[in-house]
Amino acid sequence: MADEAARLMDLLGLDEDELTTVLAVDPLTLLSGQLDHRPELGILLALLAEAEERAGSPTLRRWVRATGPRGRPLDHLLARDFAAFEDTLAELAERGFVLRGGG
């Protein structure tokens, strides 16, 4: 599980504070890898698998912090509003993984 947490962190460019908030765990739990009780970790990685394959992690890192029609995807994650995050990810796929504006 610690590997999966590190994978999510790398995939979206999250810092440790953001990751602990998204997973609702304390830093010690994160460091110890005792994340078996956090089903959202596997779900988020599964949701992001196709996006990573189609767009790549650099695009996802930029996208998660970009403001779109529904706000920033990172804000949905930090609020633990996974349904809204999934909706924004679906919108990104529908648009063809195109981000507008400067980076």
matplotlib code that plots the C-alpha trace (Angstrom):
import matplotlib.pyplot as plt

x = [0.0, 2.8, 3.9, 0.4, 0.4, 3.7, 2.4, -0.6, 1.6, 3.9, 1.1, -0.6, 2.4, 0.9, 3.0, 2.8, 0.3, -2.0, -1.7, -2.5, -5.6, -6.8, -6.4, -7.6, -4.6, -1.9, 1.8, 2.8, 0.2, 1.3, 5.0, 4.3, 2.3, -0.7, -3.2, -5.3, -8.3, -8.2, -10.2, -10.0, -6.4, -7.0, -10.1, -8.2, -5.4, -7.9, -9.7, -6.4, -5.0, -6.7, -5.9, -2.3, -2.1, -3.7, -2.3, 0.7, 1.5, 3.0, -0.4, -2.2, 0.1, -0.8, -4.5, -5.0, -4.0, -5.7, -9.0, -11.7, -15.5, -16.0, -13.0, -9.6, -9.6, -7.1, -9.7, -12.2, -9.6, -8.7, -12.4, -12.6, -15.4, -14.4, -17.6, -16.7, -13.1, -14.4, -16.6, -13.8, -11.6, -14.4, -14.6, -10.9, -11.3, -14.2, -12.2, -9.3, -6.9, -6.3, -5.3, -5.6, -3.6, 0.0, 1.7]
y = [0.0, 2.4, 1.9, 2.7, 5.9, 6.9, 6.2, 8.4, 11.1, 11.0, 10.7, 13.8, 15.7, 15.8, 16.8, 14.8, 17.1, 16.9, 13.1, 12.7, 14.9, 13.0, 9.7, 11.0, 9.5, 10.9, 11.1, 8.1, 5.9, 7.0, 6.4, 3.0, 1.9, 0.8, 2.0, -1.2, 0.6, 3.3, 1.9, 5.3, 4.8, 1.8, 3.5, 6.7, 4.8, 2.8, 6.0, 7.6, 4.6, 5.3, 9.0, 8.3, 6.0, 8.5, 11.7, 10.9, 12.0, 15.4, 16.4, 15.0, 16.9, 20.1, 19.3, 18.5, 22.1, 23.8, 25.6, 24.2, 24.6, 22.7, 24.2, 22.7, 18.9, 19.1, 21.0, 18.1, 15.7, 17.8, 18.1, 14.3, 14.9, 11.9, 12.0, 15.6, 14.5, 11.6, 14.0, 16.4, 13.5, 12.4, 15.9, 15.9, 12.6, 14.1, 17.1, 14.9, 15.7, 19.2, 21.8, 25.5, 28.4, 28.8, 26.3]
z = [0.0, 0.7, -2.9, -4.1, -2.0, -3.5, -7.0, -6.4, -5.0, -8.0, -10.6, -9.5, -8.1, -4.6, -1.6, 1.7, 3.3, 0.3, 0.2, 3.9, 3.5, 0.4, 2.2, 5.6, 7.4, 9.6, 8.4, 10.6, 9.0, 5.6, 6.4, 7.9, 4.9, 7.0, 4.4, 4.0, 5.4, 2.8, -0.2, -2.0, -2.8, -5.1, -6.6, -7.4, -9.0, -11.1, -12.2, -13.2, -15.0, -18.4, -18.0, -17.4, -20.4, -22.7, -21.4, -19.2, -15.7, -16.6, -18.1, -15.0, -12.7, -14.5, -14.8, -11.1, -10.3, -13.2, -12.7, -15.0, -15.3, -12.0, -10.2, -9.5, -9.3, -6.4, -4.4, -5.0, -3.7, -0.7, 0.2, -0.3, -2.9, -5.0, -7.1, -8.3, -8.9, -11.1, -13.0, -13.7, -14.9, -17.2, -18.6, -19.2, -21.2, -23.2, -24.1, -25.3, -22.5, -23.8, -21.2, -22.2, -20.8, -19.7, -17.5]

ax = plt.figure().add_subplot(projection="3d")
ax.plot(x, y, z, "-o")
ax.set_aspect("equal")
plt.show()
